[in-house]
Amino acid sequence: MVRSYLTIEASKDGVSVDNLQEILAKLREIDEEFDVFTDEGHTEDETSIDYEDTINTFSKANPELLLCVEGSSEGVGLDSCWREYFQNGKYYQVAPEWPEFDEENLH
């Protein structure tokens, strides 16, 4: 498993929620591995936490929330960044698409 830096965010109806600390506390109750997240929702060190099942289960119990986890792995390359969205027990992962070099963009 690749070790990664992670950030978790939560929103409701497109607006960031004010109770991220409460959400993280509930996730920590479910799975103590979530202790690696600060109260601001990010990891300070690389981690290899297995978070998908826990967040997916939590999202099913809280279907009004959209949970987003962003991650990046050092030393793996630019394609090692991703974002996962979780809502109502479903999720999907996306990765940024980097444009090809275009000399005309240099200034």
Order of alpha helices (4+ residues) and beta strands (2+ residues): beta-beta-alpha-alpha-beta-beta-beta
